[in-house]
Amino acid sequence: MTGQRGKREPRGFTDRELDIMSVLWREGSGTVTEVREALGEEVGYTTVLKMLQILEEKGAVSHEQEGRAYRYFPLVESVRAGGRALSRIVNKIFHGSAERLLATLVEDREFTAEEIERMRSILDRAERRGDEG
């Protein structure tokens, strides 16, 4: 793969960059045409191409030649990017309070018993970590 520049982490993604990264994370890779079609909106070919070039400059994607086109691959894991974005949201919107974020996420939503059990398990693990420290 060309375009890979070490392991530096991109600072953050714009909304459009995140849309494109989401396609690459879901599909594993994509050409400009494939990404454009997956976006399902009226987005120009050159717009998608430019965004992929910007993402490559940021170190978030790389490409390989595939016939006459380039196939783009994500270099940043979605969970890692999501964790950074969520940390920014917690700090900027919820003033550092994960409790306020959790309340916002679960209020006025319905969950299955299995989902609630999985969430309890996550909170139990967090509580055990707190007891150890």
C-alpha positions as CSV (number, residue, x, y, z in Angstrom):
1,M,0.0,0.0,0.0
2,T,1.2,3.4,-0.8
3,G,0.7,6.6,1.1
4,Q,1.1,5.1,4.6
5,R,3.1,7.5,6.8
6,G,4.1,5.8,10.0
7,K,1.6,5.5,12.7
8,R,0.6,9.1,13.3
9,E,-3.0,9.5,14.3
10,P,-5.3,11.8,12.4
11,R,-6.6,14.6,14.7
12,G,-10.2,14.2,13.9
13,F,-12.7,13.9,11.1
14,T,-15.1,16.4,9.6
15,D,-18.7,15.1,9.2
16,R,-18.0,14.3,5.5
17,E,-14.7,12.6,6.2
18,L,-16.5,10.5,8.9
19,D,-19.2,9.5,6.3
20,I,-16.4,8.3,4.0
21,M,-14.5,6.6,6.7
22,S,-17.7,4.9,7.8
23,V,-18.1,3.4,4.3
24,L,-14.4,2.2,4.3
25,W,-14.8,0.7,7.8
26,R,-18.0,-1.1,6.8
27,E,-16.8,-2.4,3.4
28,G,-13.1,-2.8,4.2
29,S,-12.1,-0.8,1.2
30,G,-13.5,1.1,-1.8
31,T,-12.8,2.9,-5.0
32,V,-14.0,6.5,-5.4
33,T,-17.0,5.2,-7.3
34,E,-17.8,2.6,-4.7
35,V,-17.6,5.1,-1.9
36,R,-19.7,7.6,-3.8
37,E,-22.4,5.0,-4.4
38,A,-22.3,3.8,-0.8
39,L,-22.9,7.3,0.5
40,G,-26.2,7.2,-1.3
41,E,-26.3,11.0,-1.7
42,E,-25.7,13.4,-4.6
43,V,-22.0,13.8,-4.0
44,G,-19.7,14.5,-6.9
45,Y,-17.0,12.1,-7.9
46,T,-14.3,14.8,-7.6
47,T,-15.6,15.7,-4.1
48,V,-15.2,12.1,-2.9
49,L,-11.8,11.9,-4.6
50,K,-10.6,15.1,-2.9
51,M,-11.9,13.9,0.5
52,L,-10.1,10.6,0.1
53,Q,-6.9,12.5,-0.8
54,I,-7.3,14.6,2.3
55,L,-7.8,11.6,4.4
56,E,-4.7,10.0,2.9
57,E,-2.7,13.2,3.7
58,K,-4.0,12.9,7.3
59,G,-2.8,9.3,7.5
60,A,-6.3,7.9,7.8
61,V,-6.4,5.9,4.6
62,S,-4.0,4.4,2.1
63,H,-4.5,3.2,-1.5
64,E,-3.4,0.6,-4.0
65,Q,-3.6,0.7,-7.8
66,E,-6.5,-1.4,-9.1
67,G,-6.6,-1.3,-12.8
68,R,-7.2,2.3,-13.8
69,A,-8.6,3.2,-10.3
70,Y,-7.3,3.4,-6.8
71,R,-8.7,1.2,-4.0
72,Y,-8.6,3.0,-0.6
73,F,-8.2,1.2,2.7
74,P,-8.7,2.6,6.2
75,L,-5.6,2.8,8.3
76,V,-7.4,3.9,11.5
77,E,-9.7,1.5,13.4
78,S,-13.3,2.7,13.8
79,V,-13.3,1.9,17.5
80,R,-10.2,4.0,18.1
81,A,-11.5,6.9,16.1
82,G,-14.9,6.6,17.9
83,G,-13.2,6.6,21.3
84,R,-11.4,9.8,20.5
85,A,-14.5,11.5,19.2
86,L,-16.5,10.3,22.2
87,S,-13.9,11.7,24.5
88,R,-14.2,15.1,22.9
89,I,-17.9,15.0,23.2
90,V,-17.8,14.0,26.9
91,N,-15.3,16.8,27.6
92,K,-16.9,19.5,25.5
93,I,-20.6,18.8,25.8
94,F,-21.0,16.9,29.1
95,H,-18.1,18.8,30.9
96,G,-16.2,15.6,31.5
97,S,-19.1,13.7,33.0
98,A,-19.5,10.2,31.6
99,E,-22.5,9.8,33.9
100,R,-24.3,12.7,32.1
101,L,-23.4,11.1,28.8
102,L,-24.8,7.7,29.9
103,A,-28.0,9.3,31.2
104,T,-28.5,11.0,27.8
105,L,-27.9,7.8,25.9
106,V,-30.3,5.7,27.9
107,E,-33.1,8.1,28.7
108,D,-36.3,7.7,26.7
109,R,-35.0,4.6,24.8
110,E,-36.2,1.1,25.1
111,F,-33.8,-1.8,25.5
112,T,-34.1,-5.6,25.5
113,A,-33.3,-7.5,28.7
114,E,-30.1,-8.8,26.9
115,E,-29.0,-5.2,26.1
116,I,-29.6,-4.1,29.7
117,E,-27.7,-7.2,31.0
118,R,-24.7,-6.4,28.7
119,M,-24.7,-2.8,29.9
120,R,-24.8,-3.9,33.5
121,S,-21.9,-6.1,32.9
122,I,-19.9,-3.2,31.5
123,L,-20.7,-1.1,34.5
124,D,-19.8,-4.0,36.9
125,R,-16.4,-4.3,35.2
126,A,-15.9,-0.5,35.6
127,E,-16.9,-0.7,39.2
128,R,-14.3,-3.6,39.8
129,R,-11.6,-1.5,38.1
130,G,-12.5,1.4,40.5
131,D,-12.3,-0.9,43.5
132,E,-8.8,-2.1,42.4
133,G,-7.4,1.4,42.0
